[in-house]
Amino acid sequence: MFVDLVRLEVRAGKGGDGIVAYRRELKVQKGGPFGGSGGEGGSIVFRGNSGLSTLLDLRYQKILKGENGEKGAHKGMTGAKAEPTYVDVPLGTMIFDDETDRLIGDIKKDHQEVVVARGGRGGRGNMAFATGTLKCPDFCEKGEPGEVRKLRCELKVLADCGLVGFPSVGKSTLIAAVSSARPKIADYHFTTLVPNLGMVAVPDGRSFVMADLPGIIQGASMGAGLGFQFLRHIERCRVIVHVIDMSATDGRDPYEDYCTILNELKNYQMNLLKRPMILVANKMDLPQSQKNLRKFKEKVHQPILEISAYEKQNLDLLLYRIADLLDQTEEFSLLEESEQKEVEYRFKEEEPFFHIERDSDGIYHVTGEKLKRLFEMTDFDSDRGRLRFARQLRGYGLDDALRKLGVKNGDTVRIFDFEFEFIE
């Protein structure tokens, strides 16, 4: 099964917890803290694999989890770092953050790696908190949570040129005639449901990759028919070969087909009409083709190449034309013009460390992504760990913010799912 669009959630591994330990050796007085730090959590890494052609393996994996780092050990030993979790994807896969629509990575090469979620750092053991005034800390730090992201993976085939046109105009026959690709060929519409790639060798020694793409119909740019499934795969093509059935065997008008295809390419978000296009009149070996071609040329005043993919007529001339255009055409950006604006170097206000809201029960509720990270890494089993957390909150200005909102000594403050007593 061909799958070219997948949504999933990735959760990188949590860092290992630090530990509280003390040095106890014979004839060593006041040995002090000896607890080691935890190891780093495992990241999730997407890796290009030229042997894959579909995202099917990811379709049923709604959540991918990384390995957690090991906790620290006695004698100041750091816990083992978790190995990354590698996920193989086909070449041409673009990875987006599904919540912000930001491009994370575009995998074009074999073994290319993109880190999509970073593992959390290991928590520090009590040995790391020893200072000149705090000789023997009795608290540690828990491991940092790994990144959590919702991803959208889109597969856009890597091809130099793409064949476009209505269903049954002869695109599959053409790619089968000029390459070793063997697509399904039949006399009914939408025979081609998935893109077919073929390596084409030009007689002068040049070569390129050609894609036989699913047929397009009116409204495809709005999702009709195979819609976006077709148009997604043409985005990487540097040259478009527009194949027209000049025999009109299905009763269609070649000129109307030509206008419809141009309109769908124009309406698609990537503005595909900016790419070089070669017009190809196919099935010129059939009756009525010459007559229809003369009428077509009266309306369309641009070069059109006459071929017969079935009889293999003029195919070398077409290959030379494609190769010449590819030599002159650079790769197109897959980002919208609005996403290619110059970067403005200016101060960007950071996200607040905390947010305070008043719940329906009258208790002030404190939340925030940065606060949550600090909260989850705090050792609440230790009195000193709790005091350290309180000092950190005071340093970030939480106490002053609560006082301004009217919180008094002895009032209850909720931080996430835990409740604390506010003490002056």
N, C-alpha and C positions, 0 to 999 in steps of 0.2 A: 504494500500500500504506500502510495506517495503522500507524504505529509510535509507541507512547507510553512506551517504556522502553528506555533505552540506557545501556550502560556503556562508558567509554573512559578513556584516560590522556591527560593534557595535560602538556606540557613547555614551560615558558616559555623564552625565549631567554637565552643566556648573555651577561653583560656583556663588552664588549670589553677586551682586555688593554691595560695601560699599556705604555709603551716606555721604553727607556734611550737617551737621546740627549744630545748636548752642544752647547752654543752655540759655533760657530766662525765668527767674522766678522772681517774685516780691521780691525786696530787695536783689537780688543776682547780684552784679556788676561784669562785665567782666566774665560772666559765662564760656566763652570759648567753645571749640568744644564739640559736643555731638552726633556725627554721629556714628552709629553702623556698624559693619562688616556684610558681607553677609554670608549666610549659605553654607555648603559644597554641591556640586552637587552629585546626586545619581550615585553610581557605578552600573555596570551590572554584575550580579552574576549568573553563571550556577550552577544548583543544581540537584543532582542525585535523580531520582524517579524510584523506583522499579516497579511501575505500567506501565511504558512505555517500548516499545520494538522497537521503530522506531524513526527516526529523521524527520518524516513527518511534524510535527508542525513547524519546522524551515525552511522547503523547500521553502515556499512562503514568508518568512519574510527576504527580502534582506537587510533591515537595521533595527537594533534595537537601540532605543534611550532611554537614561536615563532621569530622571526628573532633572530640574534645581533647584538649591538652591534659597531660597528667599533672596531678598536684605535686607540690614540692616535697622534699624528703629531708630527713635529719642530716646533720653535718653540713648544712648549707647547700645541699645538692638541689639543682634545678630539675623540675620534672621534664619528662620527654616531650618534645614538640610533636604535635600531631601531623601526620602526612597530609598533603592536599588531596582533595577528592577531585579526580579528573573525569570530565564528561566529554566524550568524543562527539563531534558534530561535523556534518559535511561542509566542504569548502563552499563559500558563498553565504554563510550564515551571518546575519546581522543580529546583534543582541541589544535590546532596548530595556530601559527601566520602564515598566508598564505604567507606573504611577506618574512619572514626570515626562515620559516619552523621550528621554535623553538617550542618545546612542552611547552604549558602553563599549562596544567593540565590533569590528567587522573582520571576520576570519576568512582570509583569502588564500593562505598558504598551508601546506601540509605541516603538521606539528606546531603551528602557530598557537600561542596560548594567550588567553584573556582571563584575568582574575575578575570574577563577577561578584564575589562576596569574600571579604577578608576575615580571617579568623581573629578572635579576640586575643589580647596579650595576656600573659600569665599574671596572676595576682602575686604580690610581693609577700615573702615570708617575714616573720618578725625580725630576722637578722637585718633586713634592709631598712628598718625603722630605728635602729639604734643610733643615738646621737650622744653628744657630750653631756647633755642634761638628762636624757632618757636612756639610761644604761641597759635596761633589760625590758623592752616592750613586751607586753603580754597579748598583743593583737597582731593580726595579719590582714591580708587583703584577698578578697575572692577574685576569681578570674573574670576578665572582661567578656561580656557576651559577644558572640560573633555577629557580623552584619546579617541582616534579614532583608531580602529584596524580592519584589515581584517582577518577573522578567517576561518579555515577549521576544520570542526567537522567530525570525523570518528568514526563510531560505530563498535566495535569489541567485539563480544559476549563473555560473561563471562562463560566459560565452562572448566571443568577439562580435558576432553578428547574429541577428535573430530574424527568423522568417515570420512575417505577419500576414494576415489575410483572413477572409471568411473561411468557414469550414469547407473542406473538400475542394480547395482550389489547387491542391497538388503539393503542399509543403512537405508532407511526409515522403512522397515519391521523390521530390527533389533532394532531400537530405540523404535518402537511401541511395540515390544515384551518384552522389559526389563524395560519400564517406562510407565507413564501415558500419554506421548506425543502421539498425534494422527495426524501425518503428512499425507498429501495426498499420496496415493499409487496407481500407475497405471502402465500398461505395455508399457510405452513409455518413451523415453529419456527426461531428464530435467523436470521430474515431480516436483522435489524439486527445487524451485526457490529462496527460502529464508531459512536461518538457522532455524532449529527446536531444541528447548532445552527440555530435559527431566531429571527429578531427578530420579536417579537409586539407588535402595536399594539393597545392597549386603546381601545374606542370613546370614552373620555373624554380621550384624548390622551396617557396614560401609555404606557410601553413597557418591555419587559424581554426578556432572552434566555432562551429555553427550550431544554433539551437532551433529545433523545430518546436514551435510553441503552440499551445492549444488555440483553436480557432476563436476569433473574436466576432461578436455580433453587436448590433446596435444597442446602446445602453450599457456596454461592458464597463465603461469608466464609472458607472454608478452601481456596479455590482451585478448587472444582468448576465445570465448565462454563466460561463466560467469567470467572467468579470475580473476581479482583482487577482485571481489565481493566474490568469494570463498576463495581466499587465505588470505584476510584481516581477516576473522573470525577465522582462525586456529591459528593465532599468539599467542593468549592467552592460547591455550591448552597445558597442560604439557605432555600429552601422546597422541600419534597419533595411531588410530586403522585403519590399511590399509585393507579394505575389497576387496576381489578379487572374481569375479564370476568364480568358478572353473568348472561350467558346460559348459561354452562357448556357451550359448544358442544363442547369437547374432553373432556367427561366429568369435568372437575375440579370440586371443591367450592370455591365462592368463599370460604367462610370458612376452609378449610384453606389456600388460596392466601394469604389475608390474613395468617394466623398465621405462615406460612413466611417471607414477606417481612419481617415485623416481626422475626422471630428472626434472620434473616441481617443485617439492619441493626443489631440490638442486638449481635451477636457481632463485627461489624467493629470494628477498632481505634479508629476516630474517633468511635464512639458516635453514630451518625447519628440516633438517636431523639430527641436533644435539639433537633433542628430542627423548625420548624413543618411539619405534614403535612396535606394535604387528601386526603380519601378520595373517589374518583371511581368511581361505578358506570357502566361503559361498556356499550355494545351494548344499551341499554334499548329499542331498536326491535324486538328479536328476541323470539320466543315464549319463554316460561318465565322471562324476565328479571324481571318483576314478582313472580312467585311466589318466585323465588330471593332477591329483594331483601327480601321480608317475612321470610323465614327468617334472612337475614343480620342484619337489624335486631334480631331477637330475641336475638342473641348479641353484637352489637357496639353498644354504647350511646353512639354519638357521631355527629355530623353526617356525612352522606354525600350527595354531589352526584350527581344522576342526569343522564347525558348520552348522546348518541349521536354519536360522532365521525363516523361514516359519513353520517348524516342531518344533521349539524351542528346538533343540538338542544342548547339550554342552554349553548352554548360561550361566549357573552358573559358569562353569569353566572359561569362558571368563571374567565374572565380577570379580572373584577372582584375575585373572591375572592383570586386569586394576587397581583394588584397591591396590594391592601390589606395583605396579609400582608408583602409585600416592603417596604412603607413602614414597617412596625413592626419589622422584623427587621434587626439589624446583621450585619455579616460575621462568620463564625465563624473561629476560629484553626485552622490546619491542623496545629498541633503538638499532640503528646500532652500531657495534663495534667501528666505527670511532667517534661516539658520546659519548663513554664511556671512553675516554682518561682522564687521571688524569688532574686536574685543575692546570694550571701554575700560581703561584702567582707572578705576576710581574706588573710593572706600565703600565697602559693602558692609552694611550693618549685620552683625552676627545675630543668630537666633537667640532669644533670651534664654537664660539658664533655667528659668522656671516660670510657670504660669500659676496664678492663684484664682480660683473660682469658689463661690459659695454654694454649697449643695443645698438641697431642699430641707435638710435637717438642721441647717444653720451652721454646720461645721465648714471651716475653710479647707478646701481641697487643693493641694499643691501637686502639680504635674510638670512634665517637661522631659524631652528626650535626653538632654545632657544630665539632668538630675537623675533620671532613671538609671543611667549608666553608673553614676556615682553610688546610687542607692544599692544596686545589685552587686557592687564590688566591696561593700562595707561588711565587716565582720560584726554582726549585732550580738554574737554570743559573748563578746568581751566588753567589759565596762569601758575600757580605754578606747575600744573601737567605736562604741556609741558616742563617747565624748569627742572623738576625732571627727566623726560625722557631723556633730552639732557645731564644732568650730568651723568646719568647711562651709556649712550652710550660712553661718554668721558672716564668714568672709565673702560669700556671694551676695550678701545683702538681704537674705530672706527674713531675718528677724526684723529689720527696719521696715520692710515692705508689709509684714503682718501687723506691726504696730500702727502703721498709717491706715490700715483697713479697720482698726479698732479691736484687734485681738489683745486680750489682757492676760495677766499672770494666772495660770491655772486653766485657761481655756484649752479645748481639744483641737488639735490640728491634724488633718489627715494627709499623709504623704503616700500616694498610690493606695494600696489596700491596708496600710498600717496607720494606727492612730497614736499621736504623741501628745504629751502635756506641755503646753508652752510655759516656760519658766524664765523669768527675768534674771 
